[in-house]
Every structure is written in C-alpha cells, then in structure tokens.
Amino acid sequence: MILKSSRRSLAVSQSKDDMKMELLLWRHAEAEEGKDDLARPLTARGVKQALKMAEWLQPRLPKHLKTYVSPAKRAQQTAEALHIPYKTDRRLMPMADVADLIALADWPAAGGAVLIVGHQPILGRLASLLLAGQESDWAIKKGALWWFSGRVRLYEPQTVLRTVIVPDLL
C-alpha cells in the first residue's frame, strides 16, 4: 500500500510481525487573535480546553511517547498542559506539509508512540490521508485529539482510528 501526500509517497513496510504504532494528533486550543501568528497565546477558554484534554490524556498516554510541538506559542501552551517533555519542531509550523509530519513521526515504521501538537489545516489533511488514503481538508476542532493506531497484520497495513475527543465533551 502506498499513501500519497502532496510532495512524496510513503511506502508502508509489510512485515509479518504484529508491528504497532500510535499517532496522536492534538490541535492547539483556542487562541487570541493577533497579527503575529506565532506569538498568539491561548485565551482563557483555550487554557481550560488544554487542561481538560491533558487531564483526560494523562492516564492514557502510551509508554515511551515522543512528543513534537509547533513553535507557535498557542501550541506550546497547549502541550505544556500535559507536563511532559517535548521537542519543538519547525516542521510543525502553521503552514506545514503532510509529508513533513509523516517524516517527523516516522509513520508507521517507527513503532512506539508519537504525539504531535499542531495546527489546521495540516492535521486534518494528515488525518484524511491516514483514513482515506488521500489528502483532503478535514476539520479538526480547536483543542481536539485524534488518536490513530497503525499496524501490520498478515502483511496487510491497517490504520485504526481509536478515538476522537473534543474538550467541550470532557
């Protein structure tokens, strides 16, 4: 199976092993308006959204989680609600490319678990690629988390949507 993104193709390895990878996509919470896009902080509502999601996510976090966060202030503040180490990565800037996110996460070859805290429209495009096999502009609400599992079963790669959670329902 080959997933096509806007810049390159991703060949999925087909091992007979029961390989598994977890990929969590977390859109930053609500942010203030402003001219300097990267400097926009979370609103009071956004802080509550991030804290609610972090509270739900904390007891469910996979072991050995690698976390990558956009350098934008609103994404940094969202990730900080989890109180876990993370790496800031410029490939997660607001106008990133799906291929860059796939490469960053090393999906699905890396195994283990990766959390990406980033922006629309790129997170929605990645979600559509993972589930439908092509990029489309899918909406992901502010503060929402999409959790995917990637695995290979009997040489057949599979992507499973484990959950979608929005902070307003927590």
Beta strands, then each sheet from edge to edge (+ up, - down):
strand 1: 2-4
strand 2: 9-11
strand 3: 20-27
strand 4: 65-69
strand 5: 87-88
strand 6: 112-118
strand 7: 145-153
strand 8: 156-165
sheet 1: 1+ 2-
sheet 2: 5+ 4+ 6+ 3+ 7- 8+
end
